[in-house]
Amino acid sequence: MRAKACRLAQNLSQEGLARRSGISSGTIKRFEKTGHISIDSLLKIAFVLDAANEFDDIFKPQTAAPASIDDLIATTARKPQRGRIK
């Protein structure tokens, strides 16, 4: 619903958004109806609708700045590269 509202606020038709983003109008229609879309297509739509900055905080670390050098060393210590839960 938010993507559709952004599209309409910019006076774009579904076909116009599809042409500017390089994805099919069927993908736009399905996305606006069901919410299902690939991340690649979602990002393309976001760029066209000038909403790409909404993704900035997705993988942002949740920790505050280190208070001391010891805290910095503790946070930058090597962490496991693989998950253990199967």
N, C-alpha and C positions, 0 to 999 in steps of 0.2 A: 504494500500500500504506500509506503514511503517513497519507493522508487517511482511509482506511478505519479504520486503527487509532485515529485521533483521534475519529472518529465513534463507534466502538464503546466507547471509553473514556468517552464522554459518554452512553453508553447510548441512542444515537439509532438508529432504523431508517433505511433509505434513504428511506422515505416521509416520516418525520419531518424529516430533513435537507432534503428537497425542499420540504416545506411551509414550513419556517422560512426557507429561503434564497430562495424564490420561483422556483425552477427545477424542471423536470420530474424525476420519479423516473427516467425513462428516461435523462436526462442523467447523473444520479448513477450509475446502473448502468453506463452506457458508460464513464464516467470511471474507476470503480473496476476495470473489466475491462481497458480498453485504455490508460488514461492520457490520452486525447484529450478536450479540453474548451476552450471559449473562455476568454480571459482574464477576461472579464466574469463568467462563471459561476464560474470558479476563485476570484475575489475574493469573490463572494457566499458561497461555501462556506467560505472562510477566515474571514470575519467571523463566521459562525454557529459555527464550531469554535474561535473565539478564537485563530486562528493568523495573523491579518492582519499582526502585527508581523514575521513571517518575511520579508515583502517589503521591509522597511525598507532593507536593504543592497543591493538590486538595482542601483540607479543611483547609489549613493554614490560620490563622487569617491575615487579611489585615491591621491591625493596627501596628503602631510602638511601641516600648517599652515606658512605661509610664515615663513622665518627672519628676513627683513628686509623693509623697504619696497620695495626693488628686486625682491625675489622676488614680493611681492604685486602689483606693477605688471605684472610679466612674466606672471603667471598670469591676470590679469584683462584682458589685452590682447585686442582684438577677434579672434575666431577665425572661420574660414570658416563660413558658415551652410549651405552645401551641400556634399555629397560630390562628388568629381570622377570617381570610378571608375564606369564604366557597365557 
